[in-house]
Amino acid sequence: MDTLNGYSSIGLDSLFAIVVTLGMIAVSWFLLQEVKWEAWFRHPRSPRARVLQLIVAVVVGHSLARFVLDYWGWTESLKWLFRS
C-alpha cells in the first residue's frame, strides 16, 4: 500500500511541474507582447516572427518554471534540517 502512495505522490509532483511550466510559458507570452518587435522584425505580425516569439516565450517560461520548481524543492528539503 505504501508503494501506491509513493507513485501517487510522484504523479502529483509531475502534474504540479507541468502546470507550473505551462503557466510560466503563458505568463512569458503575455509579457512578451509588450516588447516593441518592430525594432527587430520588418513584419512583426508575420508567422515567422510569431514562431520566434513563441520560442522565446517557451525558453523564458521554462527557465522561470525551473527556478520556481527548484525553489519549491529546496524549501521542501529544509524540513529535513530541523527534524531529529
ZILIN-V528746 format. One record per residue. N is the residue number from 0. RES is the residue in one small letter. PSI is psi in whole degrees, 0 to 359 (* if undefined). OMEGA is omega as a letter, one per 40 degrees, with the letter a starting at -180 (none if undefined). D_FIRST is the distance of its C-alpha to the first C-alpha in Angstrom with 1 decimal. Layout:
N/RES/PSI/OMEGA/D_FIRST
N/RES/PSI/OMEGA/D_FIRST
This chain:
0/m/328/a/0.0
1/d/326/i/3.8
2/t/319/i/5.4
3/l/319/i/5.3
4/n/322/i/6.6
5/g/317/i/8.9
6/y/322/i/10.3
7/s/320/i/10.9
8/s/318/i/12.8
9/i/319/i/14.7
10/g/317/i/15.7
11/l/322/i/16.9
12/d/319/i/18.8
13/s/317/i/20.4
14/l/318/i/21.4
15/f/317/a/22.9
16/a/320/i/24.8
17/i/314/a/26.2
18/v/316/i/27.4
19/v/315/a/29.0
20/t/313/i/30.7
21/l/323/i/32.1
22/g/318/i/33.2
23/m/325/i/35.0
24/i/318/i/36.7
25/a/318/i/37.9
26/v/318/i/39.2
27/s/316/i/40.9
28/w/315/a/42.5
29/f/316/a/43.7
30/l/327/i/45.2
31/l/347/i/46.8
32/q/343/i/48.8
33/e/350/a/51.0
34/v/140/i/52.1
35/k/88/a/55.7
36/w/345/a/55.0
37/e/333/i/58.7
38/a/341/a/59.5
39/w/331/a/57.3
40/f/146/i/57.7
41/r/322/a/60.9
42/h/88/a/58.9
43/p/345/i/55.9
44/r/6/a/54.7
45/s/159/i/54.8
46/p/321/i/51.8
47/r/317/i/51.9
48/a/321/i/52.0
49/r/321/i/49.1
50/v/317/i/47.0
51/l/320/i/47.8
52/q/319/i/46.9
53/l/317/i/43.5
54/i/317/i/42.9
55/v/319/i/44.0
56/a/320/i/41.6
57/v/316/a/38.7
58/v/312/a/39.6
59/v/316/i/40.1
60/g/319/i/37.1
61/h/319/i/34.8
62/s/316/i/36.4
63/l/317/i/35.9
64/a/319/i/32.3
65/r/318/i/31.6
66/f/313/a/33.3
67/v/315/a/31.3
68/l/322/i/27.9
69/d/315/i/29.0
70/y/318/i/30.2
71/w/315/i/27.0
72/g/321/i/25.1
73/w/318/i/27.7
74/t/326/i/27.5
75/e/324/a/23.7
76/s/339/a/24.4
77/l/334/a/27.1
78/k/333/i/24.7
79/w/340/i/24.2
80/l/328/a/28.0
81/f/359/i/28.0
82/r/142/i/25.1
83/s/*/none/26.2
